[in-house]
Amino acid sequence: MHWNQALALAGNDSSKLRWLGAFAEQSGVDKIALRAFQQLARSPGDPSLALAGQQRLAAKMHDISASRTIAEKTLALHADDPNAQNRVAYYDLLLEKNVSANTTKAKELVAKYPDRLEFRVTAALAFLRQHDAAAALAQFQGPPIEWGKTPPSWRAVYAAALRGNEREDVARDIIATIPMDKLSSEERALIEAK
């Protein structure tokens, strides 16, 4: 199949672009999938599906700046969505932007949704950015977490919190479970910091 030709034939037809984006993504042709989702986002209608596709691909490509931009667009469409708020805060914190404001947002989200591990990971990252390793590690207290089933990025934040609290042996064990090629350079820097 000639991907560029398929993209050209899809034109501005949103149903064709949705299908092409999904098929290209499943086939591992990420650049074409991204272009299809970008075209789809310019089509009339709800761009949420297109933004979700772009978000997955930007994360897969470990492009934190692009992920942040897409998360910001999603937040603009769904300002009350706590997941969108958390994603923007997480990416900002990775990029060390607006640390104080994002720490406040992360604390608010954890207070409102204490069972959401993803939100606690963002709060832990916020505390790490504020050089409060004890508060970062405290985000992981509570029921046992099956770290092997969590995304590598969450494990990186946890390992950084462990290192910040001089728990190097446990941190090393967690780091050993992280496929480094699944982390962005900013996430790798968290666990290489010490």
Contact map, one row per residue, 1 for C-alpha under 8 A:
11100100000000000000000000000000000000000000000000000000000000000000000000000000000000000000000000000000000000000000000000000000000000000000000000000000000000000000000000000000000000000000000000
11111100000000000000000000000000000000000000000000000000000000000000000000000000000000000000000000000000000000000000000000000000000000000000000000000000000000000000000000000000000000000000000000
11111110000000000000000000000001000000000000000000000000000000000000000000000000000000000000000000000000000000000000000000000000000000000000000000000000000000000000000000000000000000000000000000
01111111000000000000000000000001000000000000000000000000000000000000000000000000000000000000000000000000000000000000000000000000000000000000000000000000000000000000000000000000000000000000000000
01111111100000000000000000000000000000000000000000000000000000000000000000000000000000000000000000000000000000000000000000000000000000000000000000000000000000000000000000000000000000000000000000
11111111110000000001000000000000000000000000000000000000000000000000000000000000000000000000000000000000000000000000000000000000000000000000000000000000000000000000000000000000000000000000000000
00111111111000001001000000000001000100000000000000000000000000000000000000000000000000000000000000000000000000000000000000000000000000000000000000000000000000000000000000000000000000000000000000
00011111111000000000000000000000000000000000000000000000000000000000000000000000000000000000000000000000000000000000000000000000000000000000000000000000000000000000000000000000000000000000000000
00001111111000000000000000000000000000000000000000000000000000000000000000000000000000000000000000000000000000000000000000000000000000000000000000000000000000000000000000000000000000000000000000
00000111111110011001000000000000000000000000000000000000000000000000000000000000000000000000000000000000000000000000000000000000000000000000000000000000000000000000000000000000000000000000000000
00000011111110001000000000000000000000000000000000000000000000000000000000000000000000000000000000000000000000000000000000000000000000000000000000000000000000000000000000000000000000000000000000
00000000011111001000000000000000000000110010000000000000000000000000000000000000000000000000000000000000000000000000000000000000000000000000000000000000000000000000000000000000000000000000000000
00000000011111111000000000000000000000000010000000000000000000000000000000000000000000000000000000000000000000000000000000000000000000000000000000000000000000000000000000000000000000000000000000
00000000000111111100000000000000000000010010000000000000000000000000000000000000000000000000000000000000000000000000000000000000000000000000000000000000000000000000000000000000000000000000000000
00000000000011111110000000000000000000000000000000000000000000000000000000000000000000000000000000000000000000000000000000000000000000000000000000000000000000000000000000000000000000000000000000
00000000010011111111000000000000000000000000000000000000000000000000000000000000000000000000000000000000000000000000000000000000000000000000000000000000000000000000000000000000000000000000000000
00000010011111111111100000000000000110110000000000000000000000000000000000000000000000000000000000000000000000000000000000000000000000000000000000000000000000000000000000000000000000000000000000
00000000000001111111110000000000000110010000000001000000000000000000000000000000000000000000000000000000000000000000000000000000000000000000000000000000000000000000000000000000000000000000000000
00000000000000111111111000000000000000000000000000000000000000000000000000000000000000000000000000000000000000000000000000000000000000000000000000000000000000000000000000000000000000000000000000
00000110010000011111111100000000100100000000000000000000000000000000000000000000000000000000000000000000000000000000000000000000000000000000000000000000000000000000000000000000000000000000000000
00000000000000001111111110000001111110000000000000001000000000000000000000000000000000000000000000000000000000000000000000000000000000000000000000000000000000000000000000000000000000000000000000
00000000000000000111111111000000100000000000000000001000000000000000000000000000000000000000000000000000000000000000000000000000000000000000000000000000000000000000000000000000000000000000000000
00000000000000000011111111100000100000000000000000000000000000000000000000000000000000000000000000000000000000000000000000000000000000000000000000000000000000000000000000000000000000000000000000
00000000000000000001111111111101100000000000000000000000000000000000000000000000000000000000000000000000000000000000000000000000000000000000000000000000000000000000000000000000000000000000000000
00000000000000000000111111111101100000000000000000000000100000000000000000000000000000000000000000000000000000000000000000000000000000000000000000000000000000000000000000000000000000000000000000
00000000000000000000011111111000000000000000000000000000000000000000000000000000000000000000000000000000000000000000000000000000000000000000000000000000000000000000000000000000000000000000000000
00000000000000000000001111111000000000000000000000000000000000000000000000000000000000000000000000000000000000000000000000000000000000000000000000000000000000000000000000000000000000000000000000
00000000000000000000000111111100000000000000000000000000000000000000000000000000000000000000000000000000000000000000000000000000000000000000000000000000000000000000000000000000000000000000000000
00000000000000000000000111111111100000000000000000000000000000000000000000000000000000000000000000000000000000000000000000000000000000000000000000000000000000000000000000000000000000000000000000
00000000000000000000000110011111110000000000000000000000100000000000000000000000000000000000000000000000000000000000000000000000000000000000000000000000000000000000000000000000000000000000000000
00000000000000000000000000001111111000000000000000000000000000000000000000000000000000000000000000000000000000000000000000000000000000000000000000000000000000000000000000000000000000000000000000
00110010000000000000100110001111111100000000000000000000000000000000000000000000000000000000000000000000000000000000000000000000000000000000000000000000000000000000000000000000000000000000000000
00000000000000000001111110001111111110000000000000000000000000000000000000000000000000000000000000000000000000000000000000000000000000000000000000000000000000000000000000000000000000000000000000
00000000000000000000100000000111111111000000000000001100100000000000000000000000000000000000000000000000000000000000000000000000000000000000000000000000000000000000000000000000000000000000000000
00000000000000000000100000000011111111100000000000000000000000000000000000000000000000000000000000000000000000000000000000000000000000000000000000000000000000000000000000000000000000000000000000
00000010000000001101100000000001111111110000000000000000000000000000000000000000000000000000000000000000000000000000000000000000000000000000000000000000000000000000000000000000000000000000000000
00000000000000001100100000000000111111111000000001101100000000000000000000000000000000000000000000000000000000000000000000000000000000000000000000000000000000000000000000000000000000000000000000
00000000000000000000000000000000011111111100000001100100000000000000000000000000000000000000000000000000000000000000000000000000000000000000000000000000000000000000000000000000000000000000000000
00000000000100001000000000000000001111111110000000000000000000000000000000000000000000000000000000000000000000000000000000000000000000000000000000000000000000000000000000000000000000000000000000
00000000000101001100000000000000000111111110001001000000000000000000000000000000000000000000000000000000000000000000000000000000000000000000000000000000000000000000000000000000000000000000000000
00000000000000000000000000000000000011111111001101100000000000000000000000000000000000000000000000000000000000000000000000000000000000000000000000000000000000000000000000000000000000000000000000
00000000000000000000000000000000000001111111001000000000000000000000000000000000000000000000000000000000000000000000000000000000000000000000000000000000000000000000000000000000000000000000000000
00000000000111000000000000000000000000111111101000000000000000000000000000000000000000000000000000000000000000000000000000000000000000000000000000000000000000000000000000000000000000000000000000
00000000000000000000000000000000000000001111111000000000000000000000000000000000000000000000000000000000000000000000000000000000000000000000000000000000000000000000000000000000000000000000000000
00000000000000000000000000000000000000000011111000000000000000000000000000000000000000000000000000000000000000000000000000000000000000000000000000000000000000000000000000000000000000000000000000
00000000000000000000000000000000000000000001111110000000000000000000000000000000000000000000000000000000000000000000000000000000000000000000000000000000000000000000000000000000000000000000000000
00000000000000000000000000000000000000011111111111100000000000000000000000000000000000000000000000000000000000000000000000000000000000000000000000000000000000000000000000000000000000000000000000
00000000000000000000000000000000000000001000011111110000000000000000000001000000000000000000000000000000000000000000000000000000000000000000000000000000000000000000000000000000000000000000000000
00000000000000000000000000000000000000000000011111111000000000000000000000000000000000000000000000000000000000000000000000000000000000000000000000000000000000000000000000000000000000000000000000
00000000000000000100000000000000000011011000001111111100000000000000000000000000000000000000000000000000000000000000000000000000000000000000000000000000000000000000000000000000000000000000000000
00000000000000000000000000000000000011001000001111111110000000000000010011000000000000000000000000000000000000000000000000000000000000000000000000000000000000000000000000000000000000000000000000
00000000000000000000000000000000000000000000000111111111000000000000000000000000000000000000000000000000000000000000000000000000000000000000000000000000000000000000000000000000000000000000000000
00000000000000000000110000000000010010000000000011111111100000000000000000000000000000000000000000000000000000000000000000000000000000000000000000000000000000000000000000000000000000000000000000
00000000000000000000000000000000010011000000000001111111110000000000010000000000000000000000000000000000000000000000000000000000000000000000000000000000000000000000000000000000000000000000000000
00000000000000000000000000000000000000000000000000111111111000000010011000000000000000000000000000000000000000000000000000000000000000000000000000000000000000000000000000000000000000000000000000
00000000000000000000000000000000000000000000000000011111111100000000000000000000000000000000000000000000000000000000000000000000000000000000000000000000000000000000000000000000000000000000000000
00000000000000000000000010000100010000000000000000001111111110000000000000000000000000000000000000000000000000000000000000000000000000000000000000000000000000000000000000000000000000000000000000
00000000000000000000000000000000000000000000000000000111111111110110000000000000000000000000000000000000000000000000000000000000000000000000000000000000000000000000000000000000000000000000000000
00000000000000000000000000000000000000000000000000000011111111110010000000000000000000000000000000000000000000000000000000000000000000000000000000000000000000000000000000000000000000000000000000
00000000000000000000000000000000000000000000000000000001111111100000000000000000000000000000000000000000000000000000000000000000000000000000000000000000000000000000000000000000000001000000000000
00000000000000000000000000000000000000000000000000000000111111100000000000000000000000000000000000000000000000000000000000000000000000000000000000000000000000000000000000000000000000000000000000
00000000000000000000000000000000000000000000000000000000011111110000000000000000000000000000000000000000000000000000000000000000000000000000000000000000000000000000000000000000000001111000000000
00000000000000000000000000000000000000000000000000000000011111111110000000000000000000000000000000000000000000000000000000000000000000000000000000000000000000000000000000000000000000010000000000
00000000000000000000000000000000000000000000000000000000011001111111000000000000000000000010011000000000000000000000000000000000000000000000000000000000000000000000000000000000000000010100000000
00000000000000000000000000000000000000000000000000000000000000111111100000000000000000000010001000000000000000000000000000000000000000000000000000000000000000000000000000000000000000000000000000
00000000000000000000000000000000000000000000000000000000010000111111110000000000000000000000000000000000000000000000000000000000000000000000000000000000000000000000000000000000000000000000000000
00000000000000000000000000000000000000000000000000000010011000111111111000000000000000000010000000000000000000000000000000000000000000000000000000000000000000000000000000000000000000000000000000
00000000000000000000000000000000000000000000000000000000000000011111111100000000000000110011000000000000000000000000000000000000000000000000000000000000000000000000000000000000000000000000000000
00000000000000000000000000000000000000000000000000000000000000001111111110000000000000000000000000000000000000000000000000000000000000000000000000000000000000000000000000000000000000000000000000
00000000000000000000000000000000000000000000000000100110000000000111111111000000000000000000000000000000000000000000000000000000000000000000000000000000000000000000000000000000000000000000000000
00000000000000000000000000000000000000000000000000000010000000000011111111100000000100110000000000000000000000000000000000000000000000000000000000000000000000000000000000000000000000000000000000
00000000000000000000000000000000000000000000000000000000000000000001111111110000000100010000000000000000000000000000000000000000000000000000000000000000000000000000000000000000000000000000000000
00000000000000000000000000000000000000000000000000100000000000000000111111111000000000000000000000000000000000000000000000000000000000000000000000000000000000000000000000000000000000000000000000
00000000000000000000000000000000000000000000000100100000000000000000011111111100000100000000000000000000000000000000000000000000000000000000000000000000000000000000000000000000000000000000000000
00000000000000000000000000000000000000000000000000000000000000000000001111111111100110010000000000000000000000000000000000000000000000000000000000000000000000000000000000000000000000000000000000
00000000000000000000000000000000000000000000000000000000000000000000000111111110000000000000000000000000000000000000000000000000000000000000000000000000000000000000000000000000000000000000000000
00000000000000000000000000000000000000000000000000000000000000000000000011111110000000000000000000000000000000000000000000000000000000000000000000000000000000000000000000000000000000000000000000
00000000000000000000000000000000000000000000000000000000000000000000000001111111100100000000000000000000000000000000000000000000000000000000000000000000000000000000000000000000000000000000000000
00000000000000000000000000000000000000000000000000000000000000000000000000111111100110000000000000000000000000000000000000000000000000000000000000000000000000000000000000000000000000000000000000
00000000000000000000000000000000000000000000000000000000000000000000000000100111110010000000000000000000000000000000000000000000000000000000000000000000000000000000000000000000000000000000000000
00000000000000000000000000000000000000000000000000000000000000000000000000100111111110000000000000000000000000000000000000000000000000000000000000000000000000000000000000000000000000000000000000
00000000000000000000000000000000000000000000000000000000000000000000000000000001111111000000000000000000000010000000000000000000000000000000000000000000000000000000000000000000000000000000000000
00000000000000000000000000000000000000000000000000000000000000000000000000000000111111100000000000000000000000000000000000000000000000000000000000000000000000000000000000000000000000000000000000
00000000000000000000000000000000000000000000000000000000000000000000001101100110111111110000000000000000000000000000000000000000000000000000000000000000000000000000000000000000000000000000000000
00000000000000000000000000000000000000000000000000000000000000000000000000100011111111111000000000000000100000000000000000000000000000000000000000000000000000000000000000000000000000000000000000
00000000000000000000000000000000000000000000000000000000000000000000000000000000011111111100000000000000110010000000001001000000000000000000000000000000000000000000000000000000000000000000000000
00000000000000000000000000000000000000000000000000000000000000000001001000000000001111111110000000000000000000000000000000000000000000000000000000000000000000000000000000000000000000000000000000
00000000000000000000000000000000000000000000000000000000000000000001001100100000000111111111000000000000000000000000000000000000000000000000000000000000000000000000000000000000000000000000000000
00000000000000000000000000000000000000000000000000000000000000000000000000000000000011111111100000000110110000000000000001000000000000000000000000000000000000000000000000000000000000000000000000
00000000000000000000000000000000000000000000000000000000000000000000000000000000000001111111110000000100000000000000000001001000000000000000000000000000000000000000000000000000000000000000000000
00000000000000000000000000000000000000000000000000000000000000011011000000000000000000111111111000000000000000000000000000000000000000000000000000000000000000000000000000000000000000000000000000
00000000000000000000000000000000000000000000000000000000000000000001000000000000000000011111111111100100000000000000000000000000000000000000000000000000000000000000000000000000000000000000000000
00000000000000000000000000000000000000000000000000000000000000000000000000000000000000001111111111100100000000000000000000001100100000000000000000000000000000000000000000000000000000000000000000
00000000000000000000000000000000000000000000000000000000000000010000000000000000000000000111111110000000000000000000000000001000000000000000000000000000000000000000000000000000000000000110000000
00000000000000000000000000000000000000000000000000000000000000011000000000000000000000000011111110000000000000000000000000000000000000000000000000000000000000000000000000000000000000000100000000
00000000000000000000000000000000000000000000000000000000000000000000000000000000000000000001111111100000000000000000000000000000100000000000000000000000000000000000000000000000000000000000000000
00000000000000000000000000000000000000000000000000000000000000000000000000000000000000000001111111100000000000000000000000000000000000000000000000000000000000000000000000000000000000000000000000
00000000000000000000000000000000000000000000000000000000000000000000000000000000000000000001100111111100000000000000000000000000000000000000000000000000000000000000000000000000000000000000000000
00000000000000000000000000000000000000000000000000000000000000000000000000000000000000000001100111111110000000000000000000000100110000000000000000000000000000000000000000000000000000000000000000
00000000000000000000000000000000000000000000000000000000000000000000000000000000000000000000000001111111000000000000000000000000000000000000000000000000000000000000000000000000000000000000000000
00000000000000000000000000000000000000000000000000000000000000000000000000000000000000000000000001111111100000000000000000000000000000000000000000000000000000000000000000000000000000000000000000
00000000000000000000000000000000000000000000000000000000000000000000000000000000000000001101100001111111110000000000000000000100000000000000000000000000000000000000000000000000000000000000000000
00000000000000000000000000000000000000000000000000000000000000000000000000000000000000001000000000111111111000000000000000100110000000000000000000000000000000000000000000000000000000000000000000
00000000000000000000000000000000000000000000000000000000000000000000000000000000000000000000000000011111111100000000000000000000000000000000000000000000000000000000000000000000000000000000000000
00000000000000000000000000000000000000000000000000000000000000000000000000000000000011001000000000001111111110000000000000000000000000000000000000000000000000000000000000000000000000000000000000
00000000000000000000000000000000000000000000000000000000000000000000000000000000000001001000000000000111111111000000001101100100000000000000000000000000000000000000000000000000000000000000000000
00000000000000000000000000000000000000000000000000000000000000000000000000000000000000000000000000000011111111100000000000100000000000000000000000000000000000000000000000000000000000000000000000
00000000000000000000000000000000000000000000000000000000000000000000000000000000000000000000000000000001111111110000000000000000000000000000000000000000000000000000000000000000000000000000000000
00000000000000000000000000000000000000000000000000000000000000000000000000000000010001000000000000000000111111111100001000000000000000000000000000000000000000000000000000000000000000000000000000
00000000000000000000000000000000000000000000000000000000000000000000000000000000000000000000000000000000011111111111001100100000000000000000000000000000000000000000000000000000000000000000000000
00000000000000000000000000000000000000000000000000000000000000000000000000000000000000000000000000000000001111111100000000000000000000000000000000000000000000000000000000000000000000000000000000
00000000000000000000000000000000000000000000000000000000000000000000000000000000000000000000000000000000000111111100000000000000000000000000000000000000000000000000000000000000000000000000000000
00000000000000000000000000000000000000000000000000000000000000000000000000000000000000000000000000000000000011111111001000000000000000000000000000000000000000000000000000000000000000000000000000
00000000000000000000000000000000000000000000000000000000000000000000000000000000000000000000000000000000000011111111101100000000000000000000000000000000000000000000000000000000000000000000000000
00000000000000000000000000000000000000000000000000000000000000000000000000000000000000000000000000000000000001001111100000000000000000000000000000000000000000000000000000000000000000000000000000
00000000000000000000000000000000000000000000000000000000000000000000000000000000000000000000000000000000000001001111111100000000000000000000000000000000000000000000000000000000000000000000000000
00000000000000000000000000000000000000000000000000000000000000000000000000000000000000000000000000000000000000000111111110000000000000000000000000000000000000000000000000000000000000000000000000
00000000000000000000000000000000000000000000000000000000000000000000000000000000000000000000000000000000000000000001111111000000000000000000000000000000010000000000000000000000000000000000000000
00000000000000000000000000000000000000000000000000000000000000000000000000000000000001000000000000000000010011001101111111100000000000000000000000000000000000000000000000000000000000000000000000
00000000000000000000000000000000000000000000000000000000000000000000000000000000000000000000000000000000010001000101111111110000000000000011000000000000000000000000000000000000000000000000000000
00000000000000000000000000000000000000000000000000000000000000000000000000000000000000000000000000000000000000000000111111111000000000000011000000000000010011000000000000000000000000000000000000
00000000000000000000000000000000000000000000000000000000000000000000000000000000000001001100000000000000010000000000011111111100000000000000000000000000000000000000000000000000000000000000000000
00000000000000000000000000000000000000000000000000000000000000000000000000000000000000000000000000000010011001000000001111111110000000010010000000000000000000000000000000000000000000000000000000
00000000000000000000000000000000000000000000000000000000000000000000000000000000000000000000000000000000000000000000000111111111000000111110000000000000000011001000000000000000000000000000000000
00000000000000000000000000000000000000000000000000000000000000000000000000000000000000000100110000000000000000000000000011111111100000010000000000000000000010000000000000000000000000000000000000
00000000000000000000000000000000000000000000000000000000000000000000000000000000000000000000100000100110010000000000000001111111110000010000000000000000000000000000000000000000000000000000000000
00000000000000000000000000000000000000000000000000000000000000000000000000000000000000000000000000000010000000000000000000111111111110110000000000000000000000000000000000000000000000000000000000
00000000000000000000000000000000000000000000000000000000000000000000000000000000000000000000000000000000000000000000000000011111111110010000000000000000000000011001000000000000000000000000000000
00000000000000000000000000000000000000000000000000000000000000000000000000000000000000000000100100100000000000000000000000001111111100000000000000000000000000000000000000000000000000000000000000
00000000000000000000000000000000000000000000000000000000000000000000000000000000000000000000000000100000000000000000000000000111111100000000000000000000000000000000000000000000000000000000000000
00000000000000000000000000000000000000000000000000000000000000000000000000000000000000000000000000000000000000000000000000000011111110000000000000000000000000000000000000000000000000000000000000
00000000000000000000000000000000000000000000000000000000000000000000000000000000000000000000000000000000000000000000000000000011111111110000000000000000000000000000000000000000000000000000000000
00000000000000000000000000000000000000000000000000000000000000000000000000000000000000000000000000000000000000000000000000000011001111111000000000000000000000001101100000000000000000000000000000
00000000000000000000000000000000000000000000000000000000000000000000000000000000000000000000000000000000000000000000000000000000000111111100000000000000000000001001100000000000000000000000000000
00000000000000000000000000000000000000000000000000000000000000000000000000000000000000000000000000000000000000000000000000010010000111111110000000000000000000000000000000000000000000000000000000
00000000000000000000000000000000000000000000000000000000000000000000000000000000000000000000000000000000000000000000000000111111000111111111000000000000000000001000000000000000000000000000000000
00000000000000000000000000000000000000000000000000000000000000000000000000000000000000000000000000000000000000000000000000010000000011111111100000000000000001001100100000000000000000000000000000
00000000000000000000000000000000000000000000000000000000000000000000000000000000000000000000000000000000000000000000000000010000000001111111100000000000000000000000000000000000000000000000000000
00000000000000000000000000000000000000000000000000000000000000000000000000000000000000000000000000000000000000000000000110110000000000111111100000000000000000000000000000000000000000000000000000
00000000000000000000000000000000000000000000000000000000000000000000000000000000000000000000000000000000000000000000000110000000000000011111110010000000000001000000000000000000000000000000000000
00000000000000000000000000000000000000000000000000000000000000000000000000000000000000000000000000000000000000000000000000000000000000001111111100000000000000000000000000000000000000000000000000
00000000000000000000000000000000000000000000000000000000000000000000000000000000000000000000000000000000000000000000000000000000000000000001111100000000000000000000000000000000000000000000000000
00000000000000000000000000000000000000000000000000000000000000000000000000000000000000000000000000000000000000000000000000000000000000000000111110000000000000000000000000000000000000000000000000
00000000000000000000000000000000000000000000000000000000000000000000000000000000000000000000000000000000000000000000000000000000000000000000111111000000000000000000000000000000000000000000000000
00000000000000000000000000000000000000000000000000000000000000000000000000000000000000000000000000000000000000000000000000000000000000000001001111100000000000000000000000000000000000000000000000
00000000000000000000000000000000000000000000000000000000000000000000000000000000000000000000000000000000000000000000000000000000000000000000000111111100000000000000000000000000000000000000000000
00000000000000000000000000000000000000000000000000000000000000000000000000000000000000000000000000000000000000000000000000000000000000000000000011111100001000000000000000000100000000000000000000
00000000000000000000000000000000000000000000000000000000000000000000000000000000000000000000000000000000000000000000000000000000000000000000000001111100000000000000000000000000100000000000000000
00000000000000000000000000000000000000000000000000000000000000000000000000000000000000000000000000000000000000000000000000000000000000000000000001111110000000000000000000000000000000000000000000
00000000000000000000000000000000000000000000000000000000000000000000000000000000000000000000000000000000000000000000000000000000000000000000000001111111011000000000000000000000000000000000000000
00000000000000000000000000000000000000000000000000000000000000000000000000000000000000000000000000000000000000000000000000000000000000000000000000001111111000000000000000000000000000000000000000
00000000000000000000000000000000000000000000000000000000000000000000000000000000000000000000000000000000000000000000000000000000000000000000000000000111111100000000000000000000011101100000000000
00000000000000000000000000000000000000000000000000000000000000000000000000000000000000000000000000000000000000000000000000000000000000000000000000000011111110000000000000000000000001100010000000
00000000000000000000000000000000000000000000000000000000000000000000000000000000000000000000000000000000000000000000010010000000000000000000000000000111111111000000000000000000000000000000000000
00000000000000000000000000000000000000000000000000000000000000000000000000000000000000000000000000000000000000000000000000000000000000000000000000100111111111100000000000000110010000000000000000
00000000000000000000000000000000000000000000000000000000000000000000000000000000000000000000000000000000000000000000000000000000000000000000000000000001111111110000000000000110010000000011011000
00000000000000000000000000000000000000000000000000000000000000000000000000000000000000000000000000000000000000000000000010011000000000000000000000000000111111111000000000000000000000000010011000
00000000000000000000000000000000000000000000000000000000000000000000000000000000000000000000000000000000000000000000000010010000000000001001000000000000011111111100000000100000000000000000000000
00000000000000000000000000000000000000000000000000000000000000000000000000000000000000000000000000000000000000000000000000000000000000000000000000000000001111111110000001110110000000000000001000
00000000000000000000000000000000000000000000000000000000000000000000000000000000000000000000000000000000000000000000000000000001000000000000000000000000000111111111000000100000000000000000011010
00000000000000000000000000000000000000000000000000000000000000000000000000000000000000000000000000000000000000000000000000010001000011011000000000000000000011111111100000000000000000000000000000
00000000000000000000000000000000000000000000000000000000000000000000000000000000000000000000000000000000000000000000000000000000000010001000000000000000000001111111111101100000000000000000000000
00000000000000000000000000000000000000000000000000000000000000000000000000000000000000000000000000000000000000000000000000000000000000000000000000000000000000111111111100100000000000000000001001
00000000000000000000000000000000000000000000000000000000000000000000000000000000000000000000000000000000000000000000000000000001000011000000000000000000000000011111111000000000000000000000000000
00000000000000000000000000000000000000000000000000000000000000000000000000000000000000000000000000000000000000000000000000000000000011001000000000000000000000001111111000000000000000000000000000
00000000000000000000000000000000000000000000000000000000000000000000000000000000000000000000000000000000000000000000000000000000000000000000000000000000000000000111111100000000000000000000000000
00000000000000000000000000000000000000000000000000000000000000000000000000000000000000000000000000000000000000000000000000000000000000000000000000000000000000000111111111100000000000000000000000
00000000000000000000000000000000000000000000000000000000000000000000000000000000000000000000000000000000000000000000000000000000000000000000000000000000000000000110011111110000000000000000000000
00000000000000000000000000000000000000000000000000000000000000000000000000000000000000000000000000000000000000000000000000000000000000000000000000000000000000000000001111111000000000000000000000
00000000000000000000000000000000000000000000000000000000000000000000000000000000000000000000000000000000000000000000000000000000000000000000000000000000000000100100001111111100000000000000000000
00000000000000000000000000000000000000000000000000000000000000000000000000000000000000000000000000000000000000000000000000000000000000000000000000000000000001110110001111111110000000000000000000
00000000000000000000000000000000000000000000000000000000000000000000000000000000000000000000000000000000000000000000000000000000000000000000000000000000000000100000000111111111000000000000000000
00000000000000000000000000000000000000000000000000000000000000000000000000000000000000000000000000000000000000000000000000000000000000000000000000000000000000000000000011111111100000000000000000
00000000000000000000000000000000000000000000000000000000000000000000000000000000000000000000000000000000000000000000000000000000000000000000000000100000001100100000000001111111110000000000000000
00000000000000000000000000000000000000000000000000000000000000000000000000000000000000000000000000000000000000000000000000000000000000000000000000000000001100100000000000111111110000000000001000
00000000000000000000000000000000000000000000000000000000000000000000000000000000000000000000000000000000000000000000000000000000000000000000000000000000000000000000000000011111111000000000000000
00000000000000000000000000000000000000000000000000000000000000000000000000000000000000000000000000000000000000000000000000000000000000000000000000010000000000000000000000001111111000000000000000
00000000000000000000000000000000000000000000000000000000000000000000000000000000000000000000000000000000000000000000000000000000000000000000000000000001001100000000000000000111111101000000000000
00000000000000000000000000000000000000000000000000000000000000000000000000000000000000000000000000000000000000000000000000000000000000000000000000000001000000000000000000000001111111100000000000
00000000000000000000000000000000000000000000000000000000000000000000000000000000000000000000000000000000000000000000000000000000000000000000000000000001000000000000000000000000011111100001000000
00000000000000000000000000000000000000000000000000000000000000000000000000000000000000000000000000000000000000000000000000000000000000000000000000000000000000000000000000000000001111110000000000
00000000000000000000000000000000000000000000000000000000000101000000000000000000000000000000000000000000000000000000000000000000000000000000000000000001100000000000000000000000011111110000000000
00000000000000000000000000000000000000000000000000000000000001000000000000000000000000000000000000000000000000000000000000000000000000000000000000000001100000000000000000000000001111111111000000
00000000000000000000000000000000000000000000000000000000000001110000000000000000000000000000000000000000000000000000000000000000000000000000000000000000000000000000000000000000000011111111000000
00000000000000000000000000000000000000000000000000000000000001000000000000000000000000000000000000000000000000000000000000000000000000000000000000000000000000000000000000000000000000111111100000
00000000000000000000000000000000000000000000000000000000000000010000000000000000000000000000011000000000000000000000000000000000000000000000000000000000000000000000000000000000000000111111110000
00000000000000000000000000000000000000000000000000000000000000000000000000000000000000000000010000000000000000000000000000000000000000000000000000000000100110000000000000000000000000111111111000
00000000000000000000000000000000000000000000000000000000000000000000000000000000000000000000000000000000000000000000000000000000000000000000000000000000000100000000000000000000000100111111111100
00000000000000000000000000000000000000000000000000000000000000000000000000000000000000000000000000000000000000000000000000000000000000000000000000000000000000000000000000000000000000001111111110
00000000000000000000000000000000000000000000000000000000000000000000000000000000000000000000000000000000000000000000000000000000000000000000000000000000000110010000000000000000000000000111111110
00000000000000000000000000000000000000000000000000000000000000000000000000000000000000000000000000000000000000000000000000000000000000000000000000000000000110110010000000000010000000000011111111
00000000000000000000000000000000000000000000000000000000000000000000000000000000000000000000000000000000000000000000000000000000000000000000000000000000000000000000000000000000000000000001111111
00000000000000000000000000000000000000000000000000000000000000000000000000000000000000000000000000000000000000000000000000000000000000000000000000000000000000010000000000000000000000000000111111
00000000000000000000000000000000000000000000000000000000000000000000000000000000000000000000000000000000000000000000000000000000000000000000000000000000000000000010000000000000000000000000001111
